[in-house]
Amino acid sequence: MKLLTPSRLAWILLWAGLAVSARAEADLKIGIIGLDTSHVVLMTALLNDPAAKDHIPGARVVCAYKGGSPDMAISRLRIDDFTAQLHDRYGVEIVDSIPELLTRCDAVVIESVDGRVHLRQAEAVFPSGKPVFMDKPLANSLAEARAIVRLARKTHTPLFSASPFRFTAGLQGLRRAPIGPLRGAVTYGNGTNEPHTPDLFYEAIHPLEALYVILGTGCESVSCIRTEESDVVTGIWPGGRTGVLYALRHTWTVGAGALVFGEHGVRSDATFPKEGFRPLTQEIVKFFRTRKSPVPLEETLEILEVLVAANQSHLAGGAPVKLRELAENAGP
């Protein structure tokens, strides 16, 4: 029989601590609010199915609040099916209220497809102090988006919002392409609008965020030309760099992609939409553990400012709109 020496006891305690830590890592419980988007199924499949090829360990969706917007067809017609998939296929408990959900989870994902309800849902969740990922758009207006950010800061709530495009290998590769100093970029993708969502907020926000991955913040002015088929949004960045967004109404056969121009070359990529929801889900899980968003809230707000400026430019016949003036006139 081996004696329990101090060094042996230390090793036992070390391994016990590691085992407890590993169990804690696997015990992160996620609650989802709003089951009217395919994103809830995509995320839950990645987290809750250990047999899946692209499984992400360390977290699990344990509960969800159905939510929904009866006056929005894309919500009303899909919510029951997505709810059934989460419950029947992945064992997610469907709860009757947001307060009940908060008692069962460590972190919250707000997925409601209707940006009109995000501020109200934030008001219910943020006082809990739990970290929150809020899917795009952050809100249906710049004023409400700013209110959400103010509330997050007031309640010390870690808040993160991003498009699934942002963290894909293809798009990140374009950002680091060895083509010399960057002079400009073009992104394109789905620009379908939704009657209850401001123009460009619904789908065009995703290829616009791809443009921000490449060019970064600091857009100075925006102009927009709109036809039945597309919105063409042009932004001017410091140093004369240009960013162009093609938001296409009929993109199911076109997909999405980007083209970057440097002083020494040009690169393009159209693979990042094919990487799906996994890169973003990995970042969400990491964010829930560190409570540090990989995307500054100032950048998230600037992206919405560009969309508001683009809509204002369209109404003004394509005249440029300066973001600084928009910020000054839009209130706090």
Buried (B, 14 or more C-beta within 10 A) or exposed (E): EEEEEEEEEEEEEEEEEEEEEEEEEEEBBBBBBBBBBBBBBBBBBBBBBEEEEEEBEBBBBBBBBBBBBEEBEBBEEBBEEBBEBBBEEBEBBBBEEBEEBBEBBBBBBBBBBBBBBBBEBBBBBBEBEBBBBBBBBBBBBBBBBBBBBEBBEEBEBBBBBBBBBBBBEBBBEBBEBEBEEBBBBBBBBBBBBBEBBBBBBBBBBBBBBBBBBBBBEBBEBBBBBBEEEBBBBBBBBEEEBBBBBBBBBEBEEEBBBBBBBBEEEEBEBBBBBEBBBBBBBBBBBBBBBEBEBEBEBEBBBBBBBBBBBBBBBBEEEEEBBBBEEBBEEEEE
